[in-house]
Amino acid sequence: MSRAAGDRGEDASEREVARLDKWLWFARVVKTRTLAATLVEDGKVRINRAKITKPSQSVRVGDVLTVTVGPRVRLLKVLAFAERRGPPSAARVLFDDLSPPPEPQPSSAAALVGERLPGSGRPTKRERRDMERFKGG
C-alpha cells in the first residue's frame, strides 16, 4: 500500500506527477480549474503530441503540452509542480514557453489617428466641399 506524497514529507516541487487540469490552473494557462477541465475534454490539449480528453491525466516533469487557448496555440514544457495556485511570478517557473512569438497584427494606425483610405466611409468636410465645388453648388 503506497502513501500519498504529502504523507512522505515531500513538498509539491518534489512530486513526480500532477493532474493535468490542476497543473494548467496552477500555471495560470486558464482562469479556473473548470475551464482547464473543459479545455482538456474538448481535445484542445496534447501531451507529447498525444491527444488527451481526461482532465485527470497525469503530467510529469519534461512533458511538452500543446494547448490551444482561443486563437493561440502554446507549447509548454513542464518544469515543476506547485502546491497551490500562486501569483503569476510563481506560475512562470512551472513551465518553459516553447511557442513562437505571436505574429504581429496588422496595425490599424490609420484608424487611430483619424486617417482613412480614400473612398472609404463618410466623406470629410474637405471632401464634401470639393464635391460641392465640382457639382457647381
C-alpha positions as CSV (number, residue, x, y, z in Angstrom):
1,M,0.0,0.0,0.0
2,S,1.6,3.3,-1.0
3,R,1.1,6.6,0.8
4,A,0.4,10.0,-0.8
5,A,3.2,12.4,-1.4
6,G,2.0,14.6,1.5
7,D,2.4,11.6,3.9
8,R,6.0,11.1,3.0
9,G,7.0,14.6,3.8
10,E,7.7,15.6,0.3
11,D,6.8,19.1,-0.9
12,A,4.9,19.7,-4.1
13,S,8.0,20.6,-6.1
14,E,9.4,17.1,-5.5
15,R,6.3,15.3,-6.7
16,E,6.7,13.3,-9.9
17,V,3.2,13.7,-11.3
18,A,0.2,16.1,-11.1
19,R,-3.3,16.2,-12.6
20,L,-3.4,18.0,-16.0
21,D,-6.3,20.2,-15.1
22,K,-4.8,21.3,-11.8
23,W,-1.4,22.0,-13.4
24,L,-3.0,24.1,-16.2
25,W,-4.8,26.1,-13.5
26,F,-1.7,26.4,-11.2
27,A,0.4,27.5,-14.2
28,R,-2.2,30.2,-15.0
29,V,-2.9,29.0,-18.5
30,V,-6.6,29.3,-17.7
31,K,-8.5,31.3,-15.1
32,T,-10.4,28.4,-13.4
33,R,-9.9,24.7,-12.9
34,T,-13.3,24.1,-14.6
35,L,-12.1,25.9,-17.7
36,A,-9.0,23.8,-17.6
37,A,-11.1,20.6,-17.4
38,T,-13.3,21.8,-20.3
39,L,-10.3,22.6,-22.4
40,V,-9.0,19.1,-21.9
41,E,-12.3,17.5,-22.6
42,D,-12.7,19.5,-25.8
43,G,-9.5,17.9,-27.1
44,K,-7.5,21.2,-27.1
45,V,-4.6,19.8,-25.0
46,R,-2.0,17.3,-26.1
47,I,0.8,15.8,-24.0
48,N,3.8,14.8,-26.1
49,R,1.7,15.0,-29.3
50,A,-0.9,12.6,-27.9
51,K,-4.4,14.0,-27.7
52,I,-5.8,13.9,-24.2
53,T,-9.5,14.0,-23.2
54,K,-9.3,13.2,-19.5
55,P,-8.6,16.1,-17.1
56,S,-7.3,13.6,-14.6
57,Q,-4.4,12.6,-16.9
58,S,-1.0,12.7,-15.2
59,V,1.6,15.2,-16.2
60,R,5.3,14.7,-15.5
61,V,8.3,17.0,-15.5
62,G,9.7,17.2,-19.0
63,D,6.3,16.6,-20.7
64,V,5.6,19.0,-23.6
65,L,2.0,20.3,-23.7
66,T,0.3,21.7,-26.8
67,V,-2.5,23.9,-25.6
68,T,-5.0,25.7,-27.8
69,V,-6.4,28.7,-26.0
70,G,-8.6,30.9,-28.2
71,P,-6.8,31.6,-31.4
72,R,-3.4,30.9,-30.0
73,V,-1.5,27.6,-29.7
74,R,1.0,27.4,-26.9
75,L,3.8,24.9,-26.5
76,L,4.6,24.5,-22.8
77,K,7.4,22.3,-21.3
78,V,6.6,21.2,-17.7
79,L,9.5,22.2,-15.4
80,A,7.9,21.9,-12.0
81,F,4.8,21.5,-9.9
82,A,3.2,23.8,-7.4
83,E,1.4,23.1,-4.1
84,R,-1.1,25.9,-4.7
85,R,-2.1,28.5,-7.3
86,G,0.2,31.4,-6.6
87,P,1.0,34.7,-8.2
88,P,2.0,35.0,-11.9
89,S,5.6,35.2,-11.0
90,A,5.4,31.8,-9.2
91,A,3.4,30.3,-12.2
92,R,6.2,31.3,-14.7
93,V,8.7,28.9,-13.1
94,L,6.4,25.9,-13.6
95,F,6.9,25.9,-17.4
96,D,9.1,26.9,-20.3
97,D,7.1,28.5,-23.1
98,L,8.4,27.0,-26.4
99,S,5.8,28.6,-28.6
100,P,6.9,31.1,-31.2
101,P,6.1,34.7,-30.5
102,P,2.6,35.7,-31.8
103,E,2.5,37.2,-35.2
104,P,2.1,41.0,-35.2
105,Q,-1.4,42.0,-36.0
106,P,-1.7,44.5,-38.9
107,S,-2.0,47.7,-37.1
108,S,-4.9,50.0,-37.9
109,A,-2.9,53.0,-37.1
110,A,-4.8,54.9,-39.7
111,A,-8.0,54.5,-37.8
112,L,-6.3,55.6,-34.6
113,V,-5.1,58.9,-36.0
114,G,-8.3,59.7,-37.9
115,E,-7.0,58.8,-41.3
116,R,-8.8,56.5,-43.7
117,L,-8.3,55.1,-47.1
118,P,-9.6,57.3,-49.9
119,G,-13.1,56.5,-50.9
120,S,-14.0,54.6,-47.8
121,G,-16.6,55.6,-45.2
122,R,-18.2,59.1,-44.8
123,P,-16.6,62.0,-46.7
124,T,-14.7,64.5,-44.6
125,K,-15.6,68.2,-44.6
126,R,-12.9,69.0,-47.1
127,E,-14.2,66.2,-49.4
128,R,-17.8,67.5,-49.1
129,R,-16.7,71.0,-50.1
130,D,-14.7,69.7,-53.0
131,M,-17.8,67.7,-54.2
132,E,-20.0,70.8,-53.9
133,R,-17.5,72.8,-55.9
134,F,-17.3,70.1,-58.5
135,K,-21.1,69.9,-58.8
136,G,-21.2,73.7,-59.1
137,G,-23.3,74.2,-56.0
